[in-house]
């Protein structure tokens, strides 16, 4: 029912409830007491779609993604303009960042020293990584083990 649909969320890949904004997703995760899967992705990212279509569709993985974590998908090529007054200057290039995607790309580079997509991070409510982040992982068993390990680390 729509009444339990969290504010600021949308249905992401495989109908997983997802957030496209970091702060909104973080607040929701705190409210429901679940760890966060940060999904650095892109509309033009072929390997991101492969993961969503072939790996996330695995019933074990899908169940974890739907029930045990909060998904925040940050699109590094999101061309929506940043709201007025929220433009930021890049700490990397010194240029003004105009688009939502540039903000997420900068965030990924500064925090994780990585700029490839997909890039997955499982973190707690203090924004601490629970396990080592991973990139493209087409092996379903491997990806499931990684997710499981991250979720279990949160519950300890």
Residue pairs with C-beta under 8 A, 6 or more apart in sequence:
5 17
6 17
6 19
6 28
7 24
8 19
8 21
8 24
8 25
8 28
9 17
9 18
9 19
9 24
9 25
9 28
10 17
10 18
10 19
10 20
11 17
11 18
12 18
12 71
12 73
13 52
13 53
13 56
14 52
14 56
14 57
14 62
14 65
14 66
15 66
16 56
16 62
16 65
16 66
16 71
17 66
17 70
17 71
18 39
18 71
18 72
18 73
19 25
19 28
19 70
19 71
19 72
19 73
20 72
20 73
20 74
20 75
20 78
20 100
21 72
22 38
22 72
22 74
22 104
22 107
25 36
25 70
25 71
25 72
26 36
26 72
26 125
26 127
28 70
29 35
29 36
29 70
29 125
30 125
32 70
34 68
34 69
34 70
34 154
35 68
35 69
35 70
35 122
35 123
35 124
35 130
35 150
35 151
35 153
35 154
36 69
36 70
36 71
36 72
36 121
36 122
36 123
36 124
36 125
37 65
37 69
37 70
37 71
37 72
37 120
37 121
37 122
37 147
37 150
38 72
38 74
38 120
38 121
38 122
38 123
39 71
39 72
39 73
39 74
39 118
39 119
39 120
40 74
40 76
40 104
40 108
40 114
40 117
40 118
40 119
40 120
40 121
41 48
41 73
41 74
41 75
41 76
41 117
41 118
42 48
42 75
42 76
42 77
42 101
42 117
43 75
43 77
43 78
44 77
45 77
45 117
45 118
47 117
47 118
47 136
48 117
48 118
50 136
50 138
51 118
51 136
51 137
51 138
51 143
54 138
54 140
55 61
55 137
55 138
55 140
55 143
56 62
56 65
58 140
58 144
60 144
61 140
61 143
61 144
61 147
64 144
64 147
64 148
64 151
65 71
65 147
68 151
69 122
69 147
69 150
69 151
74 104
74 107
74 108
75 100
75 101
75 104
76 101
76 102
76 104
76 105
76 108
76 115
76 117
77 101
78 99
78 100
78 101
78 104
79 99
79 100
79 101
80 99
80 100
80 101
81 98
81 99
81 100
82 88
82 97
82 98
82 99
82 100
82 102
82 103
87 96
87 97
87 98
88 96
88 97
88 103
88 106
89 95
89 96
89 97
90 96
90 97
90 102
90 106
91 106
91 110
92 106
92 109
92 110
97 103
97 106
105 115
108 114
108 115
108 119
109 115
112 119
112 121
112 133
114 133
114 135
116 135
116 136
118 135
118 136
119 133
119 134
119 135
120 133
120 134
120 135
120 137
120 146
121 129
121 133
122 129
122 130
122 131
122 133
122 147
122 150
122 151
122 153
122 154
123 129
123 130
124 130
124 154
130 150
130 153
130 154
131 146
131 149
131 150
131 153
134 143
134 146
137 143
137 146
